[in-house]
Amino acid sequence: HVEVLESGGDSVQAGGSLTLACTASGDTDSVGYMAWFRQTSEKEREGVAAIDTDDGTTRYADSVKGRFTISADNAKNTLYLQMNSLKPEDTAMYYCATDDRDVWTVVTGEEPPYLGQNAYVYWGQGIQVTVSS
């Protein structure tokens, strides 16, 4: 079992930057992929960025490409999301998630690291990011 805890959420002005962190604890050796998702009351949860913690391969949603950077510090079991050039439409609850190599999941239509939430087993409680215009 893995537990994840997000931090770094805040309110910022449009054009500003923010870095989210997610610390994993527990059976972290079972983690292969980690990802950030976001959700608002008006939209379904969407994958923002994902990373293969073994080889560093990353994947981004089109809406954040060139503005957000996902990275992982395996020694610290911590995932980051550097967010630059923030827009009001980036306002959302952001969630960290990890997979589990020992848990079978079904993902179709995409290559790893996955942006689809079906690939992920453990989820954080979420943290609010608010971008004002």
C-alpha positions as CSV (number, residue, x, y, z in Angstrom):
1,H,0.0,0.0,0.0
2,V,1.2,3.5,-0.8
3,E,0.1,6.8,0.6
4,V,0.5,10.1,-1.1
5,L,0.3,13.6,0.2
6,E,0.2,16.8,-1.9
7,S,1.5,20.2,-0.9
8,G,2.2,23.6,-2.4
9,G,-1.3,24.6,-3.5
10,D,-1.9,28.4,-3.3
11,S,-3.7,31.3,-5.0
12,V,-1.6,33.2,-7.6
13,Q,-2.1,35.8,-10.3
14,A,-2.3,34.8,-13.9
15,G,1.1,34.6,-15.4
16,G,2.6,33.4,-12.2
17,S,4.3,30.2,-11.2
18,L,3.7,27.5,-8.6
19,T,5.3,24.2,-7.7
20,L,3.3,21.3,-6.3
21,A,4.9,18.5,-4.4
22,C,3.6,15.0,-3.7
23,T,5.4,12.8,-1.1
24,A,4.8,9.0,-1.3
25,S,5.2,6.7,1.7
26,G,4.7,3.0,2.3
27,D,5.5,0.4,-0.3
28,T,7.1,2.8,-2.7
29,D,9.1,0.1,-4.4
30,S,5.9,-1.0,-6.1
31,V,5.5,2.4,-7.8
32,G,6.3,2.7,-11.5
33,Y,4.3,5.6,-12.8
34,M,3.2,8.7,-11.0
35,A,0.9,11.5,-12.3
36,W,-0.9,14.7,-11.6
37,F,-4.6,15.1,-12.3
38,R,-6.9,18.0,-11.8
39,Q,-10.6,18.5,-11.4
40,T,-13.2,21.3,-11.1
41,S,-16.9,21.2,-10.3
42,E,-17.6,21.7,-14.0
43,K,-15.1,19.3,-15.5
44,E,-14.3,15.6,-15.0
45,R,-10.9,14.7,-13.6
46,E,-8.2,15.0,-16.3
47,G,-4.7,13.8,-16.5
48,V,-2.3,16.8,-16.5
49,A,1.2,15.1,-16.5
50,A,2.7,11.7,-15.9
51,I,6.1,10.3,-15.4
52,D,7.8,6.9,-15.5
53,T,9.9,6.9,-12.3
54,D,12.2,4.3,-13.7
55,D,13.4,6.1,-16.9
56,G,12.0,9.6,-16.5
57,T,9.8,9.5,-19.6
58,T,7.1,12.1,-19.3
59,R,3.7,12.8,-20.9
60,Y,1.6,16.0,-20.8
61,A,-1.9,17.1,-21.6
62,D,-2.0,19.4,-24.6
63,S,-3.4,22.2,-22.4
64,V,-0.3,22.4,-20.3
65,K,2.5,21.5,-22.7
66,G,5.3,24.0,-22.6
67,R,4.1,25.5,-19.3
68,F,4.1,22.6,-16.8
69,T,7.0,20.3,-15.9
70,I,6.7,17.0,-14.0
71,S,9.7,15.6,-12.3
72,A,10.4,12.9,-9.6
73,D,13.1,12.7,-7.0
74,N,13.2,8.9,-6.3
75,A,15.6,9.3,-3.4
76,K,13.0,11.4,-1.6
77,N,9.9,9.6,-3.0
78,T,8.6,12.9,-4.1
79,L,6.9,14.0,-7.3
80,Y,6.8,17.6,-8.4
81,L,4.8,19.7,-10.8
82,Q,6.3,23.0,-11.8
83,M,3.6,25.2,-13.2
84,N,4.6,28.4,-15.1
85,S,2.5,30.9,-17.1
86,L,-0.5,30.0,-15.1
87,K,-3.9,30.8,-16.5
88,P,-7.3,31.2,-14.8
89,E,-8.4,28.0,-16.5
90,D,-5.7,26.1,-14.5
91,T,-7.7,26.7,-11.4
92,A,-8.7,23.3,-10.0
93,M,-8.1,20.8,-7.3
94,Y,-4.9,18.9,-8.2
95,Y,-4.4,15.3,-7.3
96,C,-1.3,13.1,-7.1
97,A,-1.6,9.5,-8.1
98,T,0.6,6.4,-8.3
99,D,0.2,3.0,-9.9
100,D,1.2,-0.3,-8.2
101,R,3.2,-2.8,-10.2
102,D,1.5,-5.6,-8.3
103,V,-2.0,-4.4,-9.2
104,W,-3.5,-5.3,-12.6
105,T,-5.1,-2.3,-14.3
106,V,-6.5,-2.0,-17.8
107,V,-5.5,1.0,-19.9
108,T,-6.4,1.3,-23.5
109,G,-5.6,3.7,-26.2
110,E,-2.5,5.3,-24.9
111,E,1.2,4.6,-24.3
112,P,2.8,4.8,-20.9
113,P,3.3,6.9,-18.8
114,Y,-0.4,7.1,-18.7
115,L,-2.7,10.2,-18.4
116,G,-5.7,8.0,-18.0
117,Q,-6.9,7.6,-14.4
118,N,-7.6,3.9,-14.7
119,A,-3.8,3.2,-14.6
120,Y,-3.5,4.6,-11.0
121,V,-4.3,2.9,-7.8
122,Y,-3.4,5.3,-5.0
123,W,-4.6,8.9,-4.8
124,G,-3.9,11.9,-2.6
125,Q,-6.6,14.0,-1.0
126,G,-6.0,16.8,-3.5
127,I,-4.8,20.4,-3.1
128,Q,-6.4,23.6,-4.4
129,V,-4.7,25.8,-7.0
130,T,-6.5,29.1,-7.8
131,V,-5.3,31.4,-10.6
132,S,-6.9,34.9,-10.7
133,S,-7.0,37.2,-13.7
